[in-house]
């Protein structure tokens, strides 16, 4: 790589760039960047699992088996609990209760 004067970049410039890259890498791995990325990825996975459980519930409900609908509603509630989504967890616990009543399941 040559500049306008036909000279190669100085070793001081290379050192500055190397130090900047090293500092960035250290921050990412030891300053919480990697942990934040992992946490973000885990949240996405947990939400995707919950969305998949909702789709499975909808398939079971269309099929018409009341017991299977109840079981799937329970799995959706559990998925939202795992995702720490309290609003949707409470919503699906209500749906689970209704599906259980329709299937003849008595609450303990």
N, C-alpha and C positions, 0 to 999 in steps of 0.2 A: 504494500500500500504506500503510495507516494503522495506527498502534498504538492502544492503549486510550485515550489522551489526545486522539486526533483529530489528532495531529501526524504528519507524514511522517517516515520514518526519517532520521536525521541523515546528513550527508555523511561523517562520520567512520566510521560503521558501513558505509556503502557502500565506503569506501576500504579498510577492513579486509577485507571480503569479496572485493573485487577483488584485493588483494594475496595473499590466501590462494589464490585461484584461479590467479593468475599463478605463484606458487611451485609449486603442484601441476603446472601445465603445463610449467614449466621442468624440474622433476624428471623428469617422464615423458619429455620429448624429449631432455634432455641428461644425465640422471642414470642412464640405463640402462633405464628403464621400457619405452621403445619397442623397444630391442634385445632385452630379455627376452621381450617379447610376440612379436616376429618369430621368435626362436629357438624358442619354444614352438609357434608355428604351423607352423614348418618341421618340427619333430619329429612333430607330428600328421600332416602330409602324408606324410612319409617312412614312418611306420607304416601309414598307409592304403594307400600304394602296395604295401607288403609284403603286407598282408592281401589286397589285390586279386590280387596275383600268386599267393598260395596258392589262392584260389578258382579262378583260371585253371588252375593245376596240377591241381586236383581234377577240373575239367571234362575236361581232356586225358586224365587217367588213366582216367576213366569211358569215354571214347571208345575207348581200347584201343591207340592207336598208340604203341608203345614209344619211338620216336624223339622224337615230340612230347612225351611224358611227360618224357623226359630233358631236352629243351630247356627245358620249363617249370620243371623242378626247378632248372636252372641259373639261370633268370631270378629265381626266388624267392630263391635264395642271394645273387644280386647285389643284389636289393632289400633284403635284411637287411644286407648289407655297407654299402650306401648309408645305411641307417638307423643304422649303427654298433651293431647288436645282435649282439654276438659269439656269444652262446649260440644264438640261432636261426640265425645264419649257419653255425656249425659243424654244427648239426643238418641243415640243408638241403644242406650240402656232402656229408654222408654219404648223404642221400637221392639227391642228384644222382649220386654214384658208383654206388650200387645201380641206379639207373635207366639209367645209361650201360652198365653190365655187361649188364643185361637187353636193351638195344637193340643190343648188340654193339660198343659204342664202346670202344676201347682207350685207356688213359691214356698220355700221351706219356712 
